[in-house]
Amino acid sequence: PPGADYAQFIDIEAAMYRDRTLFISTFIDEETANSLISIMLYLRNESPKDPISMYFNVPGALLRPSLALYDLIQQTKQKCEIETVNLGLCAGMGAFLCSAGTKGKRNAMPNSRFLLQRTGMDEVFRGQATDIALEVRNVKKWNDRMEEELSQMTGQPLERIQQDLKRDFYLSSDEAVQYGLIDRVLLPSPRKRAGGKQDADLGAFEGEGDQRYQGEENKGGWGSRTQTPPEERKKDDDDDEPKIMKN
């Protein structure tokens, strides 16, 4: 613990929570949503003005638990910034939640994907036809609500959102920026060589017959180190030609 004079094992999730970082990597159901809500409430009360980071790699999410988490994100944004990052895939309500962060702080990795879609019932519903019709009508109402919020977050007309979500709607990270779902794609900063003139690369070679690693001097005339070409080496026992035994 901070300020303590003894060591204590801390698992990776607890260490990330101390840094105000949440990593969501599973399907968001009621249990996962409640856990995230409790953590966000704690972080918000502990330090109301410090930003919170949320990293997503979510294969999907239930509708109503996701809307509960979305409402808390909207309330928390009034006090502190919430940064969101799509690490790989944000599908369904996962894409919706990734877009719910603070404007200017909604990010994605270069190879990330988004899947926008309407969400069905959270679980199998059994009952009479009238009861099933009521549940379907209720799910449709919450999907309509989600589309309205998505229209506000992206700046897209509601009619276009409704048209796009009639089928599964995939977006790359660059397309998500153009759509208004996120604000930027996180790209690695190019590293420079010592001279500062060229970008560094991995394992680059230079030359053909006079082959050497970049940055090394050719001192031996063969390869990048002082060596004798193989044809000029003296043969030892290991280099002898194989002998054929005759019957």
Residue pairs with C-beta under 8 A, 6 or more apart in sequence:
1 8
10 18
13 23
16 22
16 23
17 39
17 43
19 53
20 43
20 47
20 50
20 51
20 52
20 53
21 52
21 53
21 54
21 55
22 36
22 39
22 40
22 52
22 53
22 54
22 55
23 55
23 57
24 32
24 36
24 54
24 55
24 56
24 57
24 58
24 94
25 57
25 58
26 32
26 58
26 59
27 58
27 59
27 60
27 61
28 36
28 58
28 60
28 61
28 62
28 65
28 66
28 69
28 93
28 94
28 97
29 61
29 62
29 65
30 62
30 65
32 65
33 61
33 62
33 65
33 66
33 68
33 69
34 65
36 69
37 68
37 69
37 72
40 52
40 72
40 73
40 76
41 72
43 50
43 52
44 52
44 76
44 79
44 80
47 80
48 79
48 80
49 79
49 80
50 80
51 80
51 81
51 82
51 83
51 105
52 76
52 80
52 81
52 82
52 83
53 82
53 83
53 84
53 85
54 82
54 83
54 84
54 85
54 97
54 98
54 101
55 84
55 85
55 87
56 84
56 85
56 86
56 87
56 90
56 94
56 97
56 98
57 86
57 87
57 88
57 89
57 90
58 89
58 90
58 91
58 94
58 97
58 98
59 89
59 91
59 94
60 91
60 92
60 93
60 94
61 91
61 92
61 93
61 94
61 97
61 119
62 93
62 119
62 122
63 93
63 119
63 120
63 122
63 139
63 142
63 143
63 146
64 122
64 142
65 122
66 93
66 94
66 96
66 97
66 119
67 93
67 142
67 145
67 146
69 97
70 96
70 97
70 100
70 149
73 82
73 97
73 100
73 101
74 100
76 82
77 101
77 102
81 102
81 105
82 100
82 101
82 102
82 105
83 101
83 102
83 105
83 106
83 107
84 97
84 98
84 99
84 100
84 101
84 105
84 106
84 107
84 182
85 98
85 107
85 108
85 109
85 186
86 95
86 98
86 107
86 108
86 109
86 112
86 113
86 114
86 173
86 176
86 182
87 109
87 112
88 109
88 111
88 112
88 113
89 112
89 113
89 114
89 115
90 97
90 98
90 112
90 113
90 114
90 115
91 114
91 115
91 117
92 115
92 116
92 117
92 119
93 119
93 146
95 114
95 115
95 116
95 171
95 181
96 116
96 146
96 149
96 150
98 106
98 108
98 114
98 181
98 182
99 106
99 150
99 153
99 154
99 181
99 182
100 153
103 183
104 183
105 183
106 181
106 182
106 183
106 184
107 182
107 183
107 184
107 185
107 186
108 114
108 173
108 176
108 177
108 182
108 184
108 185
108 186
109 173
109 185
109 186
110 173
110 185
110 186
110 187
111 173
112 172
112 173
112 176
113 170
113 171
113 172
113 173
114 170
114 171
114 172
114 173
114 176
114 181
115 168
115 169
115 170
115 171
116 150
116 164
116 165
116 168
116 169
116 171
116 181
117 165
117 167
117 168
117 169
118 143
118 146
118 147
118 165
119 139
119 143
119 146
120 139
121 135
121 136
121 139
125 131
125 132
125 135
127 135
147 158
147 161
147 162
147 165
148 158
150 156
150 161
151 157
151 158
151 161
153 180
153 181
154 161
154 179
154 180
154 181
155 180
156 179
156 180
171 179
171 181
173 182
173 185
174 185
176 182
177 183
177 184
177 185
190 199
190 200
191 199
191 200
192 198
192 199
192 200
193 199
193 200
204 213
204 214
205 211
205 212
205 213
205 214
206 212
206 213
206 214
210 218
210 221
211 223
211 224
212 218
212 223
212 224
213 224
216 224
216 225
218 224
219 225
219 226
220 226
220 227
220 228
221 229
222 228
222 229
233 239
